[in-house]
Amino acid sequence: MTGLDKIIQEITDEASSKAASRLKKAQKKADAYRQEQMALAKQEGEKIREEARTQAAHTVERMQSGADLKKRTLLLAARQDAISAVLDKAYEQLAGQEPEAYFDMICSIARQHIRKQPGILYFSEKDLARMPEDLPARLKETAEAMGGSLSVAKEPADIDSGFVLSYDGIEENCSLKALFREKRELLQDQVNEVLFS
């Protein structure tokens, strides 16, 4: 199991626990709301039974539908909160990895974006300060093996993590935040499947 798999597993386990707790709370709120509404509907039905028995039945039905809708809304909100928490935690753990693991991940991401032309990588100020000395050479070798070339800029990019890749002045944002945003829907689906299947 790779470090990333372990991180994802830890995050998934923690999120599953949090999601179960949130779903339980949402279920209790929805049930209490439903009970309260059912009690109100029943009292109203008893008061007007003789005058409008049919109207009371419609009122009960509307209130039950409202309670069911409220329950579904609370459950959906709890799910979304749990999924967002997992993705936020995953981002924090990836961005906060030890330099060796972090820059191995950066090399892997860069490899996916290399073109057969000269390019420049811009890192955050924080990443420039903690970058392994051999990283520029590793990136250069990787790019050359793929028919291109890469160099690391000395000036920082205005990002938190990851890098910005520039080819002929056209920049490709490969910051971790941008990559998470780009894959958010897919990641949400995967986390949802793991947590709630």
matplotlib code that plots the C-alpha trace (Angstrom):
import matplotlib.pyplot as plt

x = [0.0, 1.5, 1.7, -1.0, -3.2, -2.6, -3.5, -6.6, -7.5, -7.0, -9.0, -11.7, -11.9, -12.1, -14.6, -16.7, -16.9, -17.7, -20.3, -22.0, -22.2, -23.5, -26.0, -27.2, -27.7, -29.5, -31.7, -32.7, -33.5, -35.5, -37.4, -38.1, -39.3, -41.5, -43.0, -43.7, -45.4, -47.4, -48.6, -49.6, -51.5, -53.2, -54.5, -55.7, -57.4, -59.2, -60.5, -61.9, -62.8, -66.5, -66.2, -63.4, -62.3, -60.9, -59.0, -57.3, -56.1, -54.6, -52.9, -51.3, -50.1, -48.5, -46.8, -45.5, -44.1, -42.5, -40.9, -39.6, -38.2, -36.6, -35.1, -33.7, -32.3, -30.6, -29.1, -27.9, -26.3, -24.6, -23.2, -21.9, -20.2, -18.6, -17.3, -16.0, -14.2, -12.5, -11.4, -10.1, -8.2, -6.7, -5.5, -3.9, -2.2, -0.9, 0.4, 1.9, 3.9, 7.5, 9.7, 10.8, 7.3, 5.9, 8.5, 8.1, 4.4, 5.4, 7.6, 4.8, 2.4, 5.0, 5.5, 1.9, 2.1, 5.5, 5.4, 8.0, 9.2, 11.1, 9.1, 9.6, 8.3, 7.3, 7.0, 5.6, 8.1, 7.7, 8.4, 11.4, 12.9, 12.4, 13.1, 15.7, 18.9, 18.5, 14.9, 15.7, 18.1, 15.5, 12.8, 15.2, 16.1, 12.5, 11.6, 14.5, 13.5, 10.1, 11.5, 11.2, 13.1, 12.2, 13.9, 12.9, 12.3, 14.1, 11.2, 8.1, 4.6, 1.6, 0.4, 0.4, 1.5, 2.2, 3.6, 2.7, 4.1, 4.9, 5.3, 6.0, 4.3, 1.2, 0.8, -0.8, -1.8, -0.8, -1.2, -2.7, -5.7, -6.3, -5.9, -8.3, -10.8, -10.4, -11.1, -13.5, -16.6, -14.8, -13.2, -16.6, -18.2, -15.4, -15.5, -19.3, -19.1, -16.5, -18.4, -22.0, -22.1]
y = [0.0, 3.4, 6.4, 8.0, 5.0, 5.0, 8.7, 8.1, 5.1, 7.2, 10.0, 7.7, 6.0, 9.3, 10.7, 7.5, 8.0, 11.7, 11.0, 8.3, 10.7, 13.5, 11.3, 10.0, 13.6, 14.5, 11.5, 12.4, 16.0, 14.8, 12.3, 14.8, 17.3, 14.7, 13.6, 17.2, 17.8, 14.6, 15.6, 19.0, 17.6, 15.1, 17.8, 19.9, 16.9, 16.2, 19.8, 20.0, 16.3, 16.9, 19.9, 18.9, 15.4, 15.4, 18.6, 17.2, 14.2, 16.5, 18.5, 15.4, 14.3, 17.7, 17.9, 14.4, 15.2, 18.4, 16.3, 13.8, 16.6, 18.2, 14.8, 14.3, 17.8, 17.3, 14.0, 15.4, 18.4, 15.9, 13.9, 17.0, 18.2, 14.8, 14.6, 18.2, 17.4, 14.3, 16.3, 19.2, 16.7, 15.0, 18.3, 19.2, 15.9, 15.9, 19.5, 18.9, 15.7, 15.4, 16.9, 13.6, 12.3, 15.7, 16.3, 12.7, 13.5, 16.8, 14.9, 12.5, 15.4, 17.2, 14.0, 14.1, 17.7, 17.7, 18.8, 18.4, 21.9, 24.1, 24.8, 26.6, 25.4, 28.0, 26.8, 28.6, 30.4, 27.7, 24.9, 26.7, 26.9, 23.2, 21.8, 19.0, 20.1, 17.3, 18.1, 20.5, 17.9, 15.1, 17.2, 18.2, 14.5, 13.4, 16.2, 15.4, 11.7, 12.8, 15.1, 18.4, 20.4, 21.9, 24.4, 25.6, 29.4, 31.1, 33.5, 32.1, 31.7, 33.0, 29.5, 27.4, 24.1, 22.3, 24.4, 26.5, 25.2, 27.8, 27.0, 30.0, 32.3, 30.1, 29.0, 25.8, 25.9, 22.6, 23.8, 21.2, 23.5, 23.8, 20.0, 19.3, 21.8, 20.2, 16.7, 17.7, 16.1, 12.8, 12.9, 13.7, 10.7, 8.4, 9.6, 9.4, 5.8, 4.8, 6.5, 5.8, 2.7]
z = [0.0, -1.0, 1.2, -0.8, -0.4, 3.4, 3.6, 1.6, 3.8, 7.0, 5.6, 4.4, 7.8, 9.7, 7.2, 7.5, 11.3, 11.0, 8.3, 10.4, 13.3, 11.2, 9.4, 12.8, 14.1, 10.8, 11.1, 14.7, 13.8, 10.8, 12.9, 15.6, 13.1, 11.5, 14.8, 15.8, 12.5, 12.7, 16.2, 15.0, 12.0, 14.2, 16.7, 13.8, 12.3, 15.5, 15.9, 12.4, 11.8, 11.7, 9.4, 7.1, 7.3, 3.8, 4.4, 7.5, 5.5, 2.9, 5.7, 7.2, 3.8, 3.0, 6.4, 6.0, 2.6, 4.1, 6.9, 4.4, 2.2, 5.3, 6.2, 2.8, 2.8, 6.2, 5.1, 1.8, 3.6, 6.1, 3.2, 1.4, 4.6, 5.1, 1.5, 1.7, 4.9, 3.3, 0.3, 2.4, 4.6, 1.5, 0.2, 3.5, 3.8, 0.2, 0.5, 3.9, 3.1, 3.9, 1.1, -0.4, -0.8, -1.8, -4.6, -5.9, -6.3, -8.0, -10.5, -11.2, -11.9, -14.0, -16.1, -17.1, -18.4, -20.2, -23.8, -26.5, -26.1, -23.6, -20.4, -17.1, -13.7, -11.1, -7.5, -4.4, -2.2, 0.4, -2.1, -3.5, 0.0, 0.8, -2.7, -2.9, -4.7, -7.3, -8.3, -11.2, -12.6, -12.2, -13.9, -16.7, -17.3, -17.3, -19.8, -22.1, -22.1, -23.4, -26.1, -24.2, -21.6, -18.2, -16.0, -12.5, -12.2, -9.3, -8.8, -6.9, -8.2, -6.2, -5.2, -2.0, -3.4, -6.7, -9.6, -12.6, -15.9, -18.6, -22.3, -24.5, -22.0, -21.8, -18.2, -17.0, -13.3, -11.8, -8.2, -5.9, -5.4, -9.2, -9.6, -6.8, -8.3, -11.8, -10.4, -7.6, -9.2, -9.8, -6.3, -4.8, -6.6, -5.4, -1.8, -1.8, -3.1, -0.4, 2.5, 1.6, -0.6]

ax = plt.figure().add_subplot(projection="3d")
ax.plot(x, y, z, "-o")
ax.set_aspect("equal")
plt.show()
